[in-house]
């Protein structure tokens, strides 16, 4: 069962990495473009001008890890906190107060339900695992 959780974690991690690489949400396509002033400031600061890639802390695939646990799987980013600013959450869901649009990168919807494609992979892996055990 641990191998099922490891596979689920990798499927989720790969989906997140794909979102950053292609600057899109698994649910609703391309992220909203950056404002020209934002791009200009990033260039001036010598930063990556891609969306959500300023320093690379959130978008770097090496920062995303998956870890099976006793009751499931944990997929997490090991970036350091930006002085209390919930960087990932704000970009996932957006913030009207800070005028930041949602640029969803996690394969979960607003009800925290995994995208169907990820659920299908987990279902297939689980079914294959059960068939394998039954044959022993």
Rosetta blueprint (number, residue, H / E / L):
1 X L
2 X H
3 X H
4 X H
5 X H
6 X H
7 X H
8 X H
9 X H
10 X H
11 X H
12 X H
13 X H
14 X H
15 X H
16 X H
17 X H
18 X H
19 X H
20 X H
21 X H
22 X H
23 X L
24 X E
25 X E
26 X L
27 X L
28 X L
29 X E
30 X E
31 X L
32 X L
33 X L
34 X L
35 X L
36 X H
37 X H
38 X H
39 X H
40 X H
41 X H
42 X H
43 X H
44 X H
45 X L
46 X L
47 X L
48 X L
49 X L
50 X L
51 X L
52 X L
53 X L
54 X L
55 X L
56 X L
57 X L
58 X L
59 X L
60 X L
61 X H
62 X H
63 X H
64 X E
65 X E
66 X E
67 X E
68 X E
69 X L
70 X L
71 X L
72 X L
73 X E
74 X E
75 X E
76 X E
77 X E
78 X L
79 X L
80 X L
81 X L
82 X E
83 X L
84 X L
85 X E
86 X L
87 X H
88 X H
89 X H
90 X H
91 X H
92 X H
93 X H
94 X L
95 X E
96 X L
97 X L
98 X L
99 X L
100 X E
101 X L
102 X L
103 X L
104 X L
105 X L
106 X L
107 X L
108 X E
109 X L
110 X L
111 X L
112 X L
113 X L
114 X E
115 X L
116 X H
117 X H
118 X H
119 X H
120 X H
121 X H
122 X H
123 X H
124 X H
125 X H
126 X H
127 X H
128 X H
129 X H
130 X H
131 X H
132 X H
133 X H
134 X H
135 X L
136 X L
